[in-house]
């Protein structure tokens, strides 16, 4: 729900329900979900054990919520500040990772938008990825919000491909190339090949 129509997935089951039912996302009817789950014996056993007394569809949503919480995408306590991000950043154990962290904070300026407990400022930007999608404008009804989408969290970044709101970047190299070519309101970053590899090395530690 990158257009901000509902609270982010990391805030709990409301975002998960919206993602399952939204026409531009999974477009699933909760009644149909309940009916489908009846055909999966293993799911029924697990969900009834974990969430006794709950309809299967409700247990399904709760299970996804709890899984997302376990892997760290739910908001953590604490003030979502840049300083918090720096303190929670993985300690560099290799020279190019340490260089990548310095680039993230400095020359590449990723930290302008990617900071806080989940490495996102929660704001909306047009990165020039998909001009046909109204993005935030579909919610705000403001033309200047056309093509703007919420800054994604960087938690478990190497395991959450594909990237961008529409999944158009298959890997982090493609994402970095987009920023090198020019990423709309985020501007363009200028890194040499060695710096790019260092930044990618750091990003894969998040």
Steps between C-alpha positions, in 0.01 A plus 500: 500500500770741392246772415421549870136395472540307824762486772816310404511122522738519797227660713295180506200314364318801348772542240511126436123484447518796263782337302297181464181672392615805303416485130851609399660250736376142558131584438375224732157478660520398871205264450683331213812480716307319773359260241842431348663436836243228572668289231846509665506252787846604616406869514183417691691300760765767549261796508256329737787416734652848494178701499225284654148630454596730212366459145770361272524825303553698821763254618668529162529878538625466857760246393637733233500786750692297755748378238565854381552602861746217554720592204517861612269694265268618775586834652730475799487722805712808499516826316543447121792733462811497289711456813300189592571354155871564529513333842301200379701458181694175480857539617727491193721193494659550162666800344261535205198469730641778716552708187143421393364626831695824456356538149148425629537780754692738277565508126204281397277674759271197538448589865303812408196277443607167646529548874312406814433158653395348166727720283218708352379854557145393405470784248408494132725566199488473125804298395408498132427128503148480351337805347171315436428431867335790690660389826429731791278719279234227504466563875578869540333607171787745453664508159841572651483160673474312172760226486601542864530190717591436861868448581540124551670356809841345449458222756628166364564682175689222323203264552220727379553515123358611264527869580303825445124518547432307181777241532673631188854459637603137533809569709684770692737562210201609289379728781842662528519547125165681509636741759815542292291591193278732704219409739253787471466700823780299659743634242806324362789346686853501362703198607793330333489119452690433823265722700196330348626161611572632849151650531342175379707305753369717782138485380515121504580510873172676589 
